Amino acid sequence: MSLDEIRKKVIFHNSIDVWIAACTEKNIGWTDTEKYKKFISYLLKNNLNLKAFSLCAHEAGATEQEKTKFADTLSESKDPNAATYTIKLNDATLDVIRKFHLQN
């Protein structure tokens, strides 16, 4: 699902779903937790208003085994960039997200 598609559903999204949507738009894999941490670091450095919260994989709609494993791996890390955040997907936020250089 693209960023525009998830934005139409609700205004606030969890950062894992945003990460997956951003990767989907770029047609790259999303399961690398180190890349996710770089993504979160980038968002925080760009002063996006992110709010950390505890995310259960089931709350994220994580029925796929891969997504559950990804969320579980992140939850085991003490790195603040491994946290899950809420992100308000407005035009300015989408612009910042899309400027992040995602690599394979």
C-alpha positions as CSV (number, residue, x, y, z in Angstrom):
1,M,0.0,0.0,0.0
2,S,1.4,3.5,-0.9
3,L,1.8,6.4,1.5
4,D,-1.1,8.2,-0.2
5,E,-3.4,5.1,0.3
6,I,-2.6,4.8,4.0
7,R,-3.0,8.5,4.4
8,K,-6.6,8.3,3.1
9,K,-7.5,5.8,5.9
10,V,-6.6,7.9,8.9
11,I,-4.4,10.9,9.7
12,F,-2.0,9.2,12.2
13,H,-0.1,6.0,11.4
14,N,2.5,4.0,13.1
15,S,6.1,4.3,11.8
16,I,6.4,0.7,10.8
17,D,3.4,0.9,8.4
18,V,4.8,4.2,7.1
19,W,8.2,2.5,6.5
20,I,6.6,-0.4,4.7
21,A,4.5,2.0,2.5
22,A,7.6,4.1,1.7
23,C,9.6,1.0,0.7
24,T,6.6,-0.2,-1.4
25,E,6.6,3.1,-3.3
26,K,10.3,2.7,-4.1
27,N,9.9,-1.0,-4.8
28,I,12.5,-2.1,-2.3
29,G,12.5,-4.5,0.6
30,W,11.4,-3.3,4.1
31,T,12.6,-6.0,6.4
32,D,16.1,-4.6,7.2
33,T,15.8,-3.2,10.8
34,E,19.0,-1.2,10.4
35,K,17.5,0.7,7.4
36,Y,14.4,1.3,9.5
37,K,16.6,2.9,12.2
38,K,18.2,5.1,9.7
39,F,14.8,6.1,8.4
40,I,13.6,7.0,11.9
41,S,16.8,8.9,12.6
42,Y,16.3,10.9,9.4
43,L,12.7,11.8,10.4
44,L,13.8,12.9,13.9
45,K,16.6,15.0,12.4
46,N,14.0,16.7,10.2
47,N,12.0,17.7,13.2
48,L,8.9,15.7,12.5
49,N,6.6,15.6,15.4
50,L,6.9,11.9,16.3
51,K,5.4,10.4,19.4
52,A,6.8,7.1,20.7
53,F,4.5,4.4,21.8
54,S,4.5,0.6,22.4
55,L,3.2,-1.3,19.5
56,C,2.1,-4.9,19.7
57,A,2.5,-6.5,16.3
58,H,-1.2,-7.5,16.4
59,E,-2.2,-3.9,16.9
60,A,-0.3,-3.0,13.7
61,G,-2.4,-5.5,11.8
62,A,0.6,-7.7,11.6
63,T,-0.9,-10.9,10.4
64,E,2.1,-11.7,8.2
65,Q,4.9,-13.5,9.9
66,E,7.6,-11.2,8.4
67,K,6.0,-8.1,9.8
68,T,5.6,-9.6,13.2
69,K,9.2,-10.7,13.3
70,F,10.3,-7.2,12.2
71,A,8.3,-5.5,15.0
72,D,9.6,-8.1,17.5
73,T,13.2,-7.5,16.5
74,L,12.8,-3.7,16.8
75,S,11.2,-4.1,20.3
76,E,14.2,-5.9,21.6
77,S,16.6,-3.0,20.8
78,K,17.4,-0.2,23.2
79,D,18.2,2.1,20.3
80,P,15.6,5.0,20.3
81,N,15.6,4.8,16.5
82,A,14.2,1.3,16.8
83,A,11.1,2.6,18.5
84,T,7.7,2.8,16.9
85,Y,6.2,6.2,16.6
86,T,3.0,7.8,15.5
87,I,3.4,10.0,12.4
88,K,0.8,12.5,11.1
89,L,0.8,12.1,7.3
90,N,0.3,15.6,6.1
91,D,1.7,17.1,2.9
92,A,4.9,18.4,4.6
93,T,5.6,15.0,6.3
94,L,5.0,13.1,3.1
95,D,7.5,15.4,1.3
96,V,10.2,14.7,4.0
97,I,9.5,11.0,3.9
98,R,9.8,10.8,0.1
99,K,13.1,12.7,0.2
100,F,14.7,9.9,2.3
101,H,17.0,8.0,0.1
102,L,16.0,4.3,0.3
103,Q,18.5,1.8,-0.9
104,N,18.3,-1.9,-1.6
